[in-house]
Amino acid sequence: MQSFKQFFRSSLGRKLIMSATGLFLCLFLIVHLGGNLTLFAGDEGYTFNIYAHFMTNFPPVEIIGYVLYISILVHAVYALVLTLKNRRARPVKYAAPPQSPARWASLNMGLLGSIIFLFLVIHMSNFWGRYKFTEGTYREYRKDLLTGELTSSVYVPASPDFEYAVTMEQHIEVVRVKDLYAIVTESFSMLWYVLLYLFAMVAVSYHLYHGFQSAFQTAGLTHRKYTPAIQFIGVWFFAVLIPLTFASMPIVFYIKSLL
């Protein structure tokens, strides 16, 4: 037991924890992106609001959510510890600034992580916090199962404890749900929040540019056959495609708010 504790207090142990939590957070990004893409469904938030209710009220998903929060905190704490240790080991800065993006990202992972962590606090309090802990607004969707026609309107619950309901009126499906889509629309109509979101996505891009590949290297999962594939996925999928897709959401909603 003592050797186990010593291992995870060692530099290698801390890096392995960083790698494991980092890869878990990468997996979460994929799932989160998939869910958020329903914002573009063009159905006045019908699909997105149902998805949001499921993600915040289905017990197994809620448990995974708590694991996610713990992973974020552990990742942030260990990143801070490793950054401070590295600075103590090298108190003198490099004479010339690094030229490549990968090198710059490697030397500034602590800064990038701090920006992302601060953004997550603001982002989660604005969306998840308001959705879970404020009264908010509700939406009623009526979907004709024969024609596929969908209409929506504001819904005022009769009870303050109301959360979600699905009923049938002949061939009409009636869904009443809390309206997270309205919070998203409101938030992405504010220029300062859009700029903050875009700035955070740049930080995420650089962080993943180095972090994804580094996680596999720390775990010893390097080989001439599959390392190029890991590098390709790390750069083009995690560092380019995912941040750009996330960034497209506030841009599209902000433009729509101006029209």
C-alpha positions as CSV (number, residue, x, y, z in Angstrom):
1,M,0.0,0.0,0.0
2,Q,2.8,2.4,0.9
3,S,4.6,1.7,-2.4
4,F,1.3,2.3,-4.2
5,K,1.0,5.7,-2.6
6,Q,4.6,6.5,-3.4
7,F,4.1,5.6,-7.0
8,F,1.2,8.0,-7.5
9,R,3.1,10.7,-5.7
10,S,6.0,10.3,-8.0
11,S,6.4,12.3,-11.2
12,L,5.6,9.3,-13.4
13,G,2.6,8.4,-11.3
14,R,1.2,12.0,-11.5
15,K,1.8,12.0,-15.3
16,L,-0.1,8.7,-15.6
17,I,-3.0,10.1,-13.7
18,M,-2.9,13.2,-16.0
19,S,-2.9,10.9,-19.0
20,A,-5.8,8.7,-17.8
21,T,-8.0,11.6,-16.8
22,G,-7.0,13.5,-20.0
23,L,-8.1,10.7,-22.3
24,F,-11.3,10.3,-20.3
25,L,-12.0,14.0,-20.9
26,C,-11.2,13.6,-24.6
27,L,-13.9,10.9,-24.7
28,F,-16.3,13.2,-23.0
29,L,-15.6,15.9,-25.6
30,I,-16.8,13.6,-28.3
31,V,-20.0,12.7,-26.5
32,H,-20.6,16.3,-25.5
33,L,-20.0,17.5,-29.1
34,G,-22.4,14.9,-30.5
35,G,-25.2,16.1,-28.1
36,N,-24.6,19.7,-28.8
37,L,-24.8,19.2,-32.5
38,T,-28.6,18.8,-32.0
39,L,-28.6,22.6,-31.6
40,F,-28.5,22.6,-35.4
41,A,-31.5,20.3,-35.8
42,G,-33.7,23.2,-36.8
43,D,-36.6,22.1,-34.6
44,E,-36.7,25.0,-32.1
45,G,-34.7,23.1,-29.5
46,Y,-37.0,20.0,-29.5
47,T,-34.2,17.4,-29.9
48,F,-31.7,19.4,-27.8
49,N,-34.0,19.9,-24.9
50,I,-35.0,16.3,-24.7
51,Y,-31.2,15.4,-24.9
52,A,-30.5,17.9,-22.1
53,H,-33.2,16.4,-19.9
54,F,-32.0,12.9,-20.4
55,M,-28.4,13.8,-19.7
56,T,-29.3,15.5,-16.4
57,N,-31.9,13.1,-15.1
58,F,-30.9,9.6,-16.1
59,P,-29.1,8.1,-13.1
60,P,-26.3,6.2,-14.9
61,V,-25.5,9.4,-16.9
62,E,-25.6,11.4,-13.7
63,I,-23.0,9.1,-12.1
64,I,-20.8,9.4,-15.1
65,G,-21.2,13.2,-14.7
66,Y,-19.9,13.1,-11.2
67,V,-16.9,11.0,-12.4
68,L,-16.4,13.7,-15.0
69,Y,-16.3,16.5,-12.4
70,I,-13.9,14.6,-10.3
71,S,-11.7,13.9,-13.3
72,I,-11.6,17.6,-14.2
73,L,-10.6,18.5,-10.7
74,V,-7.9,15.8,-10.5
75,H,-6.6,16.7,-13.9
76,A,-6.4,20.4,-12.9
77,V,-4.8,19.8,-9.5
78,Y,-2.2,17.4,-10.9
79,A,-1.5,19.8,-13.8
80,L,-0.8,22.6,-11.3
81,V,1.5,20.4,-9.3
82,L,3.5,19.3,-12.3
83,T,3.7,22.8,-13.7
84,L,5.1,24.1,-10.4
85,K,7.6,21.3,-10.2
86,N,8.7,21.9,-13.7
87,R,9.2,25.6,-13.0
88,R,11.2,24.9,-9.9
89,A,13.4,22.5,-11.9
90,R,13.9,25.2,-14.6
91,P,13.6,28.7,-13.1
92,V,15.4,30.3,-16.0
93,K,13.2,30.8,-19.1
94,Y,14.3,29.7,-22.6
95,A,16.5,32.3,-24.3
96,A,14.5,32.1,-27.5
97,P,10.7,31.5,-27.8
98,P,9.7,28.1,-29.2
99,Q,9.0,28.3,-32.9
100,S,6.6,25.4,-33.5
101,P,3.0,25.3,-32.2
102,A,3.6,21.9,-30.6
103,R,6.6,23.1,-28.7
104,W,4.8,26.2,-27.6
105,A,1.8,24.1,-26.4
106,S,4.1,21.8,-24.6
107,L,5.7,24.6,-22.6
108,N,2.4,26.4,-21.8
109,M,0.1,23.5,-20.9
110,G,-0.3,25.0,-17.4
111,L,-1.4,28.3,-18.8
112,L,-3.7,26.7,-21.4
113,G,-5.2,24.4,-18.7
114,S,-5.9,27.4,-16.4
115,I,-7.7,29.2,-19.2
116,I,-9.8,26.1,-19.9
117,F,-10.6,25.5,-16.2
118,L,-11.7,29.1,-15.7
119,F,-13.9,28.8,-18.8
120,L,-15.4,25.6,-17.6
121,V,-16.4,27.2,-14.3
122,I,-18.1,30.1,-16.1
123,H,-19.6,27.8,-18.8
124,M,-21.0,25.2,-16.3
125,S,-22.5,27.9,-14.0
126,N,-24.1,29.6,-16.9
127,F,-25.6,26.5,-18.5
128,W,-25.7,23.6,-16.2
129,G,-26.1,25.7,-13.0
130,R,-29.0,27.8,-14.4
131,Y,-30.7,24.8,-15.9
132,K,-30.6,22.7,-12.7
133,F,-31.0,25.3,-10.0
134,T,-33.2,28.1,-11.4
135,E,-36.8,28.0,-12.4
136,G,-36.1,28.9,-16.0
137,T,-38.6,28.6,-18.8
138,Y,-40.4,25.6,-20.2
139,R,-41.4,24.6,-23.7
140,E,-44.3,22.6,-25.0
141,Y,-43.7,20.7,-28.3
142,R,-46.6,19.1,-30.3
143,K,-45.4,16.6,-32.9
144,D,-47.9,15.0,-35.4
145,L,-46.6,11.5,-35.7
146,L,-48.5,11.0,-39.0
147,T,-47.1,14.1,-40.8
148,G,-44.0,14.9,-38.7
149,E,-45.2,18.5,-38.3
150,L,-43.8,20.1,-35.1
151,T,-45.1,23.1,-33.3
152,S,-43.8,24.7,-30.1
153,S,-45.0,27.2,-27.5
154,V,-44.1,28.5,-24.1
155,Y,-45.4,26.3,-21.3
156,V,-46.1,27.4,-17.7
157,P,-46.1,24.4,-15.3
158,A,-49.0,24.2,-12.8
159,S,-46.6,22.8,-10.2
160,P,-43.1,24.2,-9.2
161,D,-41.9,20.6,-9.0
162,F,-42.6,19.9,-12.7
163,E,-39.7,18.8,-14.8
164,Y,-40.7,16.8,-17.8
165,A,-43.8,15.1,-19.3
166,V,-44.7,13.2,-22.5
167,T,-48.3,12.5,-23.3
168,M,-50.3,11.4,-26.4
169,E,-53.4,13.1,-27.8
170,Q,-54.5,10.8,-30.5
171,H,-51.6,10.9,-33.0
172,I,-50.1,14.0,-31.4
173,E,-47.1,13.6,-29.1
174,V,-47.0,16.3,-26.5
175,V,-43.6,17.0,-24.9
176,R,-43.2,19.5,-22.0
177,V,-39.7,20.1,-21.0
178,K,-37.4,22.7,-19.4
179,D,-35.9,25.0,-22.1
180,L,-32.1,24.9,-22.1
181,Y,-32.2,25.9,-25.7
182,A,-33.5,29.3,-24.6
183,I,-30.5,29.7,-22.3
184,V,-28.1,28.8,-25.1
185,T,-29.8,31.2,-27.5
186,E,-29.7,34.0,-24.9
187,S,-26.0,33.3,-24.0
188,F,-24.8,33.2,-27.6
189,S,-26.5,36.5,-28.4
190,M,-24.0,38.3,-26.2
191,L,-20.8,39.2,-28.0
192,W,-18.6,39.1,-24.9
193,Y,-19.7,35.5,-24.2
194,V,-19.2,34.5,-27.8
195,L,-15.6,35.9,-27.8
196,L,-14.9,34.2,-24.5
197,Y,-16.1,30.9,-25.9
198,L,-14.0,31.3,-29.1
199,F,-10.9,32.2,-27.0
200,A,-11.4,29.1,-24.9
201,M,-11.7,26.9,-28.0
202,V,-8.3,28.2,-29.2
203,A,-6.9,27.2,-25.8
204,V,-8.6,23.8,-26.1
205,S,-7.1,23.4,-29.5
206,Y,-3.5,24.0,-28.4
207,H,-4.0,22.0,-25.2
208,L,-5.2,18.9,-27.2
209,Y,-2.5,19.5,-29.8
210,H,0.1,18.4,-27.3
211,G,-2.0,16.7,-24.6
212,F,-3.6,13.9,-26.7
213,Q,-0.3,12.6,-28.1
214,S,1.5,13.1,-24.8
215,A,-1.0,10.9,-23.0
216,F,-0.2,8.0,-25.1
217,Q,3.6,8.6,-24.8
218,T,3.3,8.8,-21.0
219,A,1.5,5.5,-21.0
220,G,4.2,3.9,-23.1
221,L,1.8,3.3,-26.0
222,T,4.1,4.3,-28.8
223,H,5.0,2.3,-31.8
224,R,6.2,3.2,-35.3
225,K,3.1,1.5,-36.8
226,Y,0.3,3.3,-34.9
227,T,2.0,6.4,-33.5
228,P,1.4,8.3,-36.9
229,A,-2.3,7.5,-36.6
230,I,-2.3,8.8,-33.0
231,Q,-0.6,12.0,-34.1
232,F,-3.1,12.4,-37.0
233,I,-6.1,11.9,-34.7
234,G,-4.6,14.2,-32.1
235,V,-4.0,17.0,-34.6
236,W,-6.8,16.9,-37.1
237,F,-9.6,15.4,-35.0
238,F,-9.0,16.7,-31.5
239,A,-7.0,19.9,-32.1
240,V,-8.7,21.1,-35.3
241,L,-12.1,19.5,-36.0
242,I,-13.6,19.4,-32.4
243,P,-12.7,22.9,-31.4
244,L,-13.8,24.3,-34.8
245,T,-17.2,22.5,-34.5
246,F,-17.7,23.8,-31.0
247,A,-16.7,27.3,-32.1
248,S,-19.3,27.2,-34.9
249,M,-22.2,27.0,-32.4
250,P,-21.8,30.5,-30.8
251,I,-20.9,32.0,-34.2
252,V,-24.1,30.6,-35.8
253,F,-26.4,31.6,-32.9
254,Y,-24.8,35.1,-32.7
255,I,-25.4,35.7,-36.4
256,K,-29.0,34.5,-36.1
257,S,-29.5,36.9,-33.2
258,L,-28.5,39.8,-35.4
259,L,-30.9,38.9,-38.2
